[in-house]
């Protein structure tokens, strides 16, 4: 029998807590302080730390415990030191219960009548046989406190069923090797993972199970394993163990559902000031209205949500058939919000990624003036990321508490509209478009006064606004005309005989007609459809007019043409009075002489062409410098005849 070391046996934190009659938290604190050298109940306990599955665990030496908690001396002498392995909580409780049962027997010598009496009394007390208690005594004397725990099975951690119970039973009954059995199980697991990761998972676990059993049959045939058909069965629990792989098929073939299931964060918007961040988006209403021509239509709204208060501003739009929301509708709604008394100009915008919101980028300079340098004033949402926009939850509340109250509401499912009569289309809103707009705006006003739960703490958006106004917040304003002009596109054109061609159309103006052709004119193209463009003529911006075609018989056309030509002549005369007369020929000659004077001499080495050539050259120079007499008429005739003679001789 192995003797016990000087430090005594070690027990876990849970066993120490039960032995001392304290909570597990108090026991853990006591052992943590003991590991730092601090006493517990006046005793200097010995504590060690072990690495366990959840981190670090404490164990305390039984020999260092106070006397009232220390086991019998004989048991300590015969106990074996615990190995440095952390047992589970359940095993510690089992070992402690067994120790409490047999601890009285250690007070008597081995094989003594007193020990036999103690064992018999303990057996009657717990309702088990004396043989069981003697076995516990033997295990404790041989293995120490750990011996009182249940032994770990030899196959612990190994799968007892590789494929299914019926398959494993039939496979072993045919005498096939375990290696083939494990290979079949591994290949079947891969097949099940692939099935769940494919479109087959959309049919449900029954279909996956049916296909997996067929694949199991093919696997067995490839390996030469022949089993009866009723043995090729899989349990539902085994098949659905791999169902987590269905997310692979979701990502491959249903990206919208996969994105909706992504982990998200939540944001607290209540700490923002009013108008600090405006969230804008377009919503299609599920309410039928009637156009002027009597045709049904589904209106849309351009919505602006104040993220700091939760209130909403809507601009209703009625489009023609086949049209969509354009930038001009967004600009109209933005101008209406800015000019509203309770709203004003925002500090920043959180916009949908649609092209209809591209025009709001033109006011980024104005937004920068209301923020610190470097702050992001325009934020565009990611495509197909509705959960990141707080306005989406607002749209759901508007459908429930506002638009569903309106006559003509047909529900969100266009294939199953809410109708008043089976088999007939739903009835539209009974009033005109203006009446519909007034009714909807009144309901929106009421909705801004409705309390909202969650982070809004059952307070209404208008209530949040008033509370922040009371703390000193004030809205920023802007000149509506200046803001309207800020949305125009800047461009330029060259004039052609008093006409500017813009977008395939011809525009003119009285002041434009006076300008010479090919004069560059700055333009401001309006954002409103069919609105006239602006042209900067001189220091003024003027509206251009579409060119008018005059009938062939109208004398007014000739009068207008004469007036335009007269205006151009006056304009040119005005330019001429401000420009002095200048002789370009004389100026160019003076410039040439100035250039010749500024050129430096570049004469190099003088070449010698020979004395004979120099003599002839001097003679020719003297001949040129000597005065020449005018030849007589006879001399001229003689010279001409001599020239003809020499020409004939050369031939």
Long-range contacts (C-beta under 8 A, 24 or more apart in sequence): 1-78, 1-141, 1-142, 2-80, 3-77, 4-76, 4-77, 4-78, 4-79, 4-80, 4-81, 4-144, 5-81, 6-63, 7-46, 7-61, 7-63, 7-64, 7-81, 8-61, 8-62, 8-63, 8-64, 8-76, 8-79, 8-81, 9-61, 9-62, 9-63, 9-76, 9-79, 9-80, 9-81, 9-82, 9-144, 9-145, 10-48, 10-59, 10-60, 10-61, 10-62, 10-81, 10-82, 11-59, 11-60, 11-62, 11-82, 11-92, 11-145, 12-57, 12-58, 12-59, 12-86, 12-87, 12-92, 13-57, 13-58, 13-59, 13-60, 14-89, 14-92, 14-93, 15-92, 15-95, 15-96, 16-60, 18-92, 18-93, 18-96, 19-65, 19-69, 19-96, 20-69, 28-58, 31-58, 31-59, 31-60, 32-58, 34-60, 41-66, 42-66, 50-84, 50-85, 50-86, 52-86, 53-86, 57-86, 59-86, 62-145, 71-99, 71-103, 71-106, 72-103, 72-106, 72-107, 74-106, 74-107, 75-103, 75-106, 75-140, 78-140, 78-141, 79-140, 79-141, 79-144, 79-145, 80-142, 80-143, 80-144, 80-146, 80-147, 81-144, 82-144, 82-145, 82-146, 83-146, 87-146, 87-149, 91-149, 91-150, 92-149, 94-148, 94-149, 94-150, 95-145, 95-146, 95-148, 95-149, 98-136, 98-148, 99-140, 99-145, 99-148, 101-125, 101-126, 101-133, 101-136, 102-133, 102-136, 102-137, 102-140, 105-133, 105-137, 161-238, 163-188, 163-216, 163-234, 163-238, 164-233, 164-234, 164-235, 164-238, 165-235, 166-230, 166-231, 166-233, 167-216, 167-227, 167-231, 167-232, 167-233, 167-234, 169-231, 170-227, 170-228, 170-231, 171-225, 171-227, 171-231, 174-225, 174-226, 174-227, 176-225, 180-223, 180-225, 183-223, 184-216, 184-219, 184-220, 184-223, 184-225, 187-219, 188-212, 188-215, 188-216, 188-219, 189-242, 191-215, 191-216, 191-219, 192-239, 192-242, 193-242, 193-245, 194-245, 195-242, 196-242, 196-243, 196-244, 196-245, 196-246, 196-248, 196-249, 197-245, 197-246, 197-248, 197-249, 198-249, 199-249, 199-253, 201-243, 201-245, 201-246, 201-249, 202-249, 205-236, 205-239, 205-240, 205-243, 208-239, 209-234, 209-236, 209-239, 212-239, 255-384, 256-384, 259-384, 259-385, 260-387, 264-387, 264-388, 267-390, 268-455, 269-307, 269-308, 269-310, 269-390, 269-455, 270-308, 270-455, 270-456, 270-457, 270-464, 271-308, 272-307, 272-308, 273-308, 273-347, 273-468, 273-473, 274-306, 274-308, 274-309, 274-464, 274-465, 274-468, 274-469, 274-473, 274-475, 275-306, 275-308, 275-343, 275-344, 275-345, 275-346, 275-347, 275-475, 275-476, 276-307, 276-308, 276-346, 276-347, 276-348, 277-306, 277-307, 277-308, 277-346, 277-347, 277-348, 277-349, 277-350, 278-304, 278-305, 278-306, 278-307, 278-337, 278-346, 278-348, 278-349, 278-350, 279-304, 279-305, 279-307, 279-349, 279-350, 279-351, 279-389, 279-390, 279-391, 280-304, 280-305, 280-330, 280-334, 280-349, 280-350, 280-351, 280-352, 280-357, 280-360, 280-391, 281-305, 281-351, 281-352, 281-389, 281-391, 281-392, 281-395, 282-325, 282-330, 282-352, 282-354, 282-356, 283-395, 283-398, 285-403, 286-399, 286-403, 286-409, 286-410, 286-411, 286-412, 286-414, 287-403, 287-406, 287-408, 287-409, 287-410, 287-429, 287-436, 288-408, 288-410, 288-426, 288-427, 288-428, 288-429, 289-318, 289-408, 289-428, 289-429, 289-433, 289-436, 290-428, 290-429, 290-432, 290-433, 291-318, 291-433, 292-433, 295-321, 296-425, 296-428, 297-321, 299-436, 300-325, 302-329, 302-330, 302-332, 302-333, 303-391, 303-394, 303-395, 304-333, 304-334, 304-337, 304-343, 305-390, 305-391, 305-394, 306-343, 306-461, 306-465, 307-350, 307-390, 308-464, 308-468, 309-461, 309-462, 309-464, 309-465, 309-468, 310-394, 310-452, 310-456, 310-461, 310-464, 311-448, 311-461, 311-462, 311-464, 311-465, 312-391, 312-394, 312-398, 312-444, 312-447, 312-448, 312-461, 313-337, 313-340, 313-343, 313-444, 314-440, 314-441, 314-444, 316-436, 316-437, 316-440, 316-441, 318-433, 324-356, 325-354, 325-356, 326-356, 326-529, 327-355, 327-356, 327-357, 327-358, 327-359, 327-527, 328-359, 328-527, 328-528, 328-529, 329-356, 330-356, 330-357, 330-359, 330-360, 331-359, 331-360, 331-487, 331-527, 334-360, 335-480, 335-483, 335-484, 338-477, 338-478, 338-480, 338-483, 339-480, 342-465, 342-475, 343-475, 344-475, 344-476, 344-477, 345-370, 345-475, 345-476, 345-477, 345-478, 347-371, 347-377, 347-476, 348-375, 348-376, 348-377, 348-378, 348-379, 349-377, 349-378, 349-379, 350-379, 350-381, 350-389, 351-378, 351-379, 351-380, 351-381, 352-380, 352-381, 352-389, 353-380, 353-381, 353-382, 353-383, 359-487, 359-527, 362-486, 362-487, 363-483, 363-486, 363-487, 366-478, 366-483, 366-486, 370-476, 397-447, 397-452, 398-444, 398-447, 401-447, 401-450, 402-440, 402-443, 402-444, 402-447, 403-440, 403-443, 405-443, 406-436, 406-439, 406-440, 406-443, 485-524, 487-527, 488-524, 488-525, 488-526, 488-527, 488-534, 489-524, 489-525, 489-527, 490-522, 490-523, 490-524, 490-525, 491-522, 491-523, 491-524, 491-525, 492-520, 492-521, 492-522, 492-523, 493-520, 493-521, 493-523, 494-518, 494-519, 494-520, 494-521, 495-519, 495-520, 495-521, 498-564, 498-568, 499-547, 500-535, 500-544, 502-533, 502-544, 505-546, 506-546, 506-547, 507-532, 507-533, 507-535, 507-544, 507-545, 507-546, 507-547, 508-544, 508-545, 508-546, 508-547, 509-535, 509-537, 509-542, 509-543, 509-544, 509-545, 510-567, 511-537, 511-538, 511-542, 512-537, 512-544, 513-564, 513-567, 513-568, 514-564, 514-567, 514-568, 514-570, 514-571, 515-568, 515-571, 516-568, 516-571, 516-572
